[in-house]
Amino acid sequence: MPPINAAMRCANFEERRDRAMALFAEKGFGQVSMRELAAHVGLTAGSLYHHFPSKQDLLYDLIEELYEELQATLEQGRRAMARGGSALKCLIAAHWQLHAERPLQFRLAERDFCCLNADQQARLVMLRSGYEAGLLRLIAPKARLQGDVLVATAHVLATLMNQLPGMLGGLPEDQGLGLMEGLLVGGIERTLG
């Protein structure tokens, strides 16, 4: 039997992670045992424990990856601004695309965050807060709000950017993007203008 190369191992691992994510999304994180998870992804429980010490570690990894991808959307917005384009339009399109590619991760991040331990939750809150602050700096760099109101505004804005694509996903992309932009621009102008 020929040896399995690193790319093949990586592809198998990604496929198994995707299966695990689908199972969590379908049944709910708390309803899936490690034994059931291992069987679903085609591993023994011992092999699964080799990659992730617990279900929580796997869930954390999936949600952390989403926040890393969201952080990358901010870089796309910065590049759009540097070229003289609209950061908001770029961010809306990037969030729409990310939601299309990773709808299950968005669902897990919203629904199953509470299943993580306190340290994992704290690390994700820190990642989300950094993402929210960066998003607000790009979209409304001259916002007059301060303190808790500014933090709350950033949280609401990020929540809308992350959830509107799922809510509008039944529309053709151009209509969904247009509606999302109208909703966000209107809210930003009234709140932060």
Residue pairs with C-beta under 8 A, 6 or more apart in sequence:
13 51
16 41
16 42
16 43
17 41
17 58
17 61
17 62
19 40
19 41
19 42
20 37
20 40
20 41
20 58
20 62
21 62
21 104
21 105
21 108
22 104
23 32
23 36
23 37
23 40
23 41
24 32
24 59
24 62
24 104
24 108
24 112
25 104
25 107
25 108
28 111
28 112
29 55
29 59
29 108
29 111
29 112
29 115
30 112
30 115
32 40
32 55
34 45
34 48
34 49
34 54
34 55
35 45
37 48
37 55
37 58
38 44
38 45
38 47
38 48
41 48
51 58
52 58
52 61
56 115
56 116
56 117
56 120
59 108
59 112
59 115
59 116
60 116
60 120
60 123
60 124
62 105
62 108
63 105
63 108
63 109
63 112
63 113
63 116
63 124
64 123
64 124
64 127
65 105
66 102
66 105
66 106
66 108
66 109
67 109
67 124
67 127
67 128
67 131
68 127
69 98
69 102
70 95
70 98
70 131
70 162
71 127
71 130
71 131
71 134
73 91
73 94
73 95
73 98
74 91
74 131
74 134
74 135
74 138
76 90
76 91
76 94
77 87
77 88
77 90
77 91
77 94
77 138
77 139
78 87
78 138
79 90
80 86
80 87
80 89
80 90
81 87
81 138
87 138
87 139
88 138
88 139
88 181
88 184
88 185
88 188
89 181
91 135
91 138
91 139
91 161
92 161
92 177
92 180
92 181
92 184
93 177
95 161
95 162
95 164
95 165
96 165
96 173
96 176
96 177
96 180
98 165
99 106
99 162
99 165
99 166
99 169
100 165
100 169
103 166
103 169
106 162
106 163
106 166
110 163
113 121
113 124
114 121
116 124
128 158
129 151
131 158
132 151
132 154
132 155
132 157
132 158
133 154
135 154
135 157
135 158
135 161
136 143
136 150
136 153
136 154
136 157
139 157
139 188
139 192
140 188
140 192
143 150
143 153
143 192
144 192
145 153
145 191
145 192
153 191
153 192
157 184
157 187
157 188
160 183
160 184
160 187
161 184
164 180
164 183
164 184
165 176
165 180
168 175
168 176
168 179
168 180
169 176
171 179
